[in-house]
């Protein structure tokens, strides 16, 4: 899943969140989460449609 600069699917990519990566959620806007990928340290927005919210892990 792509980590985006802004909370839209048209925003530029900052990195990739791979399946199984865990992350910290700093804030939520609608169905988007501003996160830090614990494996890489990359910050940005990811769609809530693709994450398991209980443990904040990428599903795809």
Helices and strands as residue ranges (DSSP letters): E 2-4, E 13-16, E 23-29, E 32-37, E 43-47, G 48-50, E 51-52, E 57-58
